[in-house]
């Protein structure tokens, strides 16, 4: 598609118009070429940035939104509340393991949620008169959002140009990512690999001093930065135990992987794949599928421990975002989540999503450039390599991941093509379809992707 028509939107490709989404129907979207006006229907295997839970154009959601527009009124969160924000918080708390969460803050985006989480952690230790705890330990090859704070705790190519204005590296300390495909040693078991990574966290805490470390922050199932690599079974429980031992906040970022996208129990949280009751995070960020692309909403969930420190301390939070806890967004998100639960769509995407992953593994196994297919439930990735034996990455300038995204697009399916999963190099594509995915639609996705990978191989002169 040509994209030379003038745009007045200062985002993405500046000045030139890109294809516009004009409608959606279930798992399909229709896009319009800005130059020709030609419209094309695409099977939406990525739902933008993994936002889709319900399918597009859901008539029930249209009714929900119309009713919400009539029934809700704006309230400024610094000193006024609304029942819809309360009801959404209660829904999330009640549909998580018992005792996991006690309260929630609703924001406008995942970046905003993670930015708020950092402030919540800081004030938590001030409430407890522990002011030296100011350091955050997170991982290389991670992404937590596009604000200054969230870029600081992340580590990806998207942050590089802003390095000089981020929080100092002495405050935002990085450890190795949990990346089994590349970093597990030959002969090392999953458990041994997990233990090695947990030991690295502990070494950082001991080196920096436990009295200075505020939080360990990880993506439960990494998304765009690393490509949905599941952790060893002992990894998250090991981090939980470390945080308990050294009085460090355990924070999970589930903006992309959470709210039903990869839950084994028909619930909301991805961490339930590895953590049991009583082992959940102290703070968790959520977003994306919370509003299913119909409203802009994300959030921060806090555990009873964090909540109690505020209640027993100042009892207040200084500052608020203008549209936090927005009544319209919260009411729509609540009704969407209730509909997802009623239709058992979380169960569906876990089952059919795993079928999608199984088919991708099988059908792409003969490809000369697909080195690894990984994921859980409705969140999958395929890593692209120049050599499957050595796992050598393609030259970054070839833009293999983004180019495969374009080829898939031209063949009728959306995926997300990314670069940088392996220390700034490496390519992968991602899948995050709506929770309504059927087996037939999963087969269609796989068929188009296999065809697209073959076309990419030909363009790279690879047999």
N, C-alpha and C positions, 0 to 999 in steps of 0.2 A: 504493500500500500504506500502511496505517496503521502507525505505529511508537510506540505509547504504552505498551506493556508495559514494566514496570520492568526495568532492566538493572543488573547489578553490575560491569560491565566499564568501567573508567575510560579510555576511548579512543574516538575518533571522536565519535559522538553520545552525550553523557554522559546517563545515567539511562534513556533510552528504548531499548528493544530495536530492532535493525534486522533485516532478513531474514537468516536463517542458511543457510549452505551445508550441505546434508545429504548430498550425494553428488556424484560426478562420473563421467563415462563418455566417454572420448576428449576431444573438443573441447566437450562439453556439461557444464554443472553444473546441479544441482537445488537451488533455494532454497525455504525455507519462510517464509511470512508469520507473524510472531510473534503476531499477534492472531487470525487465522482458522485457522492451521495449514495453509492451502492451499499446495500445492507446485507450483512452476513450473519447467520446464526452459528453460535459456537457452543459446544458442550463445555460448561464452566467447571473444570476439574480443580480449580484453585480458589474460586470465590474471592477474587481480589487478593487480599492479604489474609486469607483463611477466615473470612468473616461469616460465611454462610452456614446457618443451621437449618432453618426452614428454607424451602426453595424460593426462587424469585417470583414476584407477582402473586403471592399468596392472597386470595380474596379475603380470607379471615383477618389477615394482618391489615388490609386496607380498612376493614370495619373497625378494628382495634384502634387504628390511628385516628380515624374520624371521630370515634367516641372520646378518645383521649384529648383531642383538640377542643372538644366541647367541655370536658369535665375538669381539665387541669388549669392551674394558674401559676405563674412564676413566683418563686419565693427565693429571697436572698439568703444563702445558707449560713452567713455569719450570725444571723439572729432570728431567722424564720425557717421552719421546716415544712414538710408535706408528708401526707400519709403514704404516698406512692413510693417514695424513697425508703421509708420504714418497711413497707410491705416487701419490696424487692430484697432488702437486707435480710428480712425474716425468712424469705424463700430460700436464699442462698445458704443461710445458716442451717435451716431445717433439712436441707437436701445435701448436706455434707455430713461426714461422720460426727457422731455425738461429741460435743465439746471442742470441736476443731476451731470454730470461729464464734466471736461474740458480738462483732460490730462490723460495719462497712462504711466506706466513703465512696460515693459515686462521682466519677470524673468524666471528661469528654473524650479521652484517648488513653491508650496504653502507655504512651510516653509520659503523659500527665500523671497517670497512676503511679508509675515507678518514681517519678520526681517527688510526688507526695510521700511515697513510702520512705524515701531517704530522710525526709523531714520528720516523719513519724518516729523513725528509729532514733534520730538525734534527740528529739524531745523525750522519748521514752527513757533514755539514760539520764537526761537532765532531771526528769521527774524523780529518778532514783538517786540523784546526787552522785552521778558517775560521769562527770563532764569530760574526762580524758578519752572516753570511748568515741572516737571520731573516724575510725578507719573501716573501709569496706573491702572485703575480699571477694572477688568474683573471678571470672575465667577469661582466658584468651579465646578468640574466635566466638565471641558472644555478642548479642544485640539486645538492648533493653529500651530502645527508643531514641528519639531525635532531639530531646532537650539537652541542655548542657550537663545536668546531673546524670541523666540516663545514658548519654554518650560516654560519660566519664567512667561509669561502672561497666560499660560494654567494651568491646575490643574488636573492631572490624574496620574494613576499608572506608566505610562511611564516616568514621570519626577522624580519619587521618588529617584532613585539611583543617580541622578545628583543634588540633592537639595543643596549640599555644594558649587556648582560652578554656581548656577543660580543667577540672579539679586535678591537683598534682598527683602523679603516680605514687608518691609516698603515702597518699591517703586512699587511693583506689588501687589496691594491690591485686595483681593477676596471678593465677595459677594455671596449670595445664587444663585444657578442656577434656571432658569425658568423651573420647573419640576412639571407640573400640577398633574400628576398621583400620585405622592407621597407627594408633599409639599403643595398643596391647602388644607386648613383646612375644616373640616366638616361644612357645612352650608355657607361657603364662596363662593361668586360668582366669576366667572372668572375675572370680572372687579375689584372686591375687592382684589383678589389675585394679579393681575397685579399692582394695586396701592400700595400694600404692598411692592412689590419688587422694584418699582420705588422709594418709600420712603427710602428704604435701600441704594440705590445709592446716594440719596440726603444727607442722614445722613453721609455717608463716605466723601462726598465732603465738608460738613460743618465741620466735625471733622478734616480733614486733612488741610483744607483751600483751597478755590477755586483757590487761586493764586499759588498753588502747583500741582493741578491735571491737567494733560495734556489730558487724553483721557479716555473714556469709550469704552471698546472693547468687543463685543459679537458675537457669531455665530448666524446668522439669524435663521437657523434651524440646531441645533447641530447634529453632525454625530456620529463618532465612540465613543466619550466619554459619551454621554448621550442618544443617540438613538432617533433622529428626533422628538422631542417633540415640537409641535407648541406653540408659545406664545399666551397669551390672546390678544385680539384685541387692547387693550390700552397700551400694554407693550412697543413696539418699539416707537410709537408716544410719550409716556411719557418720554422715554430716550432722544428722539430728543429734546423735550421741555426743559429738564434739561440741556442738553449740550448747548442749546441756552442761557439759563438763566445764566449759570456760565462760559461761554466762554471756554467750554471743547470740544475737538474734539470727534465726534461721528463716531466710526469705526465699520464696519460690516465685519466679515469674512464669505465670501461666496465661499471659495475654494471648498467645497464639495457640497453645496446645490445650488450654483448659475449657471450662464451661461446656463440657459434654463431648468435645471432639475426640478424646481418647480415654474414656473412662470405662473400666471393665465391669462395673456394677450397675449400670443404668443411672449413674449419678453425674456429678459435675466436674470433679477434680481429677486431673491426670495423675497426680501423685498417689492415688489409691492403687495404682498398679504395683507400687513398691513399699508404701508406708501403711501401717495399720492404725487402728484407733489409738489415739494418744500420742502418735508420732508425727502428726501434721505440722506444717510450718507455723512460725510465729506471725508472719506477715505473708500475704499472697496478693499479687496483682493479677487482674483478670480483664478481659475485654473481648474484642472481635465478635465471637458468636453470641455474646451476651445480648446484643441488639440485632444480630443476624443481618447487618447491613441496612436495616430499616431506620435505625436511629444511631446517633453517635454517643456511645456510652462505654465506659470501662470502670474499673474500680479497684479499691484496696480493701482486702479483708484482714481483720486483726483478730488474734487469738484472745482468749480470756486473760492470759498473762499480760499482754500488752494493754488491753482494755483496763485491767485492774490498776496498773501503775498510774494511768491518767485519772481514774476515778478516785484513787487514794491520794493523788497529788493535787495538781492545780485544777483538774476537772475541766480544762479548756484547751482549745487549740487556737493558737494565734494565727489568724489569716484564713482566707477562703477564696476559692475561685468563683467567679461570677456565676457560672453555670453548673457548679457541682450540685449533685442531687436534683437535677432538673426534673420537675414533676412529669412533664410530657414524656421525656426519654425513659424515666423510671417506670412509668405506667406501661408504656409500650413494651419495654424489655421484659417486665414481669409477665405480661400476657403472652409474649412470645415464648418465654421459658415454661410457662404453664402448658402451652400448646405442645411444645417439644416433649414435655413429660407425658402428657396425655396420649400422644401418638407413639410413645416409646421410641422416639427417634435417636436418642443416645444409644440405646441398645442396637438399633439398626445400623448406625454408622460404625459402631465398634465391630459388628459382625461383617457387614458388607465391605467396610474399609479394610479389614484384615484380608478379605477375599481379594480385593483390589491389589493389596500388597503382595499376596501370594502369586497372583497372575503376573504382576510386573516382574517379580523375581524369576518366574518360570520362562516367560516369553522374552525377557531381555538377557537371559543367561548366555545366549549364543552371540550377543553383540560384542564386538571387539573393543568398544569404548565404555561400556557400562561396567564399572568395577564393583559397585555395591548398591543394593536396594535395601532400604531400612525404614522402619517406622512402626507405628502402633495405631490401631483403630482407624480414624479418618485423617491421619497425618503421615505422609510418606515422602521419601526422597530417593532419587537415583543419582549416584555420584559418577561423573564422567572422567575417564582417565585415558592417557595416551598409551599406557602399557598396563594391562591387567595383572601381569606377574609382578612387576616392580612397583606398581601403583603410581608411576610417574604422571605428574600433572601436565596438562596442556599449557602452552605459553599463554599468559594472561591476555596478550594482545589479540589472540584468536577469538576471544569472547565466545567460547564454546557453549557455555550455559545460556547466556542471553540469545545466541543464535539458534539454539535448539528451541528456545521459547518462541522465537519468531516462526520457525518452521512448523511447530505444533499449531500455532495460531493460524497459519495459512492453510493447514490441513483440517482445521475445525475444532480444536480443543485448546483451552487455556491451561498453562502451567506457569510456574515462576522459575525463571532461569537466573541463577546466582553465581557469583564468583567469590573466592577468598576463603573457602572452608578450611584450607590447609595452610595456615600461617601466611595468609595473603594471596595465595594462589589456589588453584583447584576450582572445579566447576560442579554444580549440581542443579537438578531441577526438582521442584516440589509439587505435591498434590494435596489439596485440602478441599474436597468437594462438600456440597451441602449434605446434611444428615439424612436427606430423603433418598440418597443414592440407592439404585437398584443393581442387581447382579448384571442385568443386560447393559445398563449404562456403564458399569465398571468394565465390562468386556469391550465396550465401544471405546472407552478411554485408552485401554491397553492397546487395542488394534491401531489406533491413530498414533499413539506414542511410538510403538514398534516401527511403524512406517516412517515416522519422522526421524527416529534415530538412524535408520538405514539411509535416509537421504543425507543426514549430517555426515555419516561415515563416508559416503561417496564424495561429498564436497571437500572432505579432509584427505581424500585419496587413501582411505584406509580400507583394507579388505578384511 
